[in-house]
């Protein structure tokens, strides 16, 4: 599914929205640049609503629209909204059964991507067994849909720091080699 190039008004609207920050007047001005009801308008509108108030900031008609998005037939911007809605729903949900259903929907959406892959280190830290060729077992992921964040957040931070330092060392070595060549 290829995405159409942005029109000048769309580009200006996205640019203005990004630069607006919390400035409501500029956000409104950005939305006014787009045709109300068009896909770019809906995307920016929902992006703003979800960013500001999460699911609570949506009207019933907004929730209905997001609930009717069919991921398989959706455009790229609708897919982004669909996934954002699912992730916010997961965060807001306290019922373990509903959370598992949300995880199922996320996995279903993820399976439609050709090159979707899990980060194997994170899966191992989460205690999910991995099949050697296929990665994490989906049944294990569903079973562990509510993971104890205290187990993996500190480890993730340590990994990020380690990776950053390793990348900095590689960059420093590269710069040293380049300097020696000159």
Secondary structure as GFF3:
##gff-version 3
##sequence-region A 1 182
A	DSSP	alpha_helix	8	20	.	.	.	ID=ss1
A	DSSP	alpha_helix	24	32	.	.	.	ID=ss2
A	DSSP	alpha_helix	39	53	.	.	.	ID=ss3
A	DSSP	three_ten_helix	54	57	.	.	.	ID=ss4
A	DSSP	alpha_helix	60	67	.	.	.	ID=ss5
A	DSSP	three_ten_helix	71	73	.	.	.	ID=ss6
A	DSSP	alpha_helix	76	92	.	.	.	ID=ss7
A	DSSP	alpha_helix	96	111	.	.	.	ID=ss8
A	DSSP	alpha_helix	120	125	.	.	.	ID=ss9
A	DSSP	beta_strand	130	131	.	.	.	ID=ss10
A	DSSP	beta_strand	135	136	.	.	.	ID=ss11
A	DSSP	alpha_helix	138	143	.	.	.	ID=ss12
A	DSSP	alpha_helix	149	181	.	.	.	ID=ss13
###
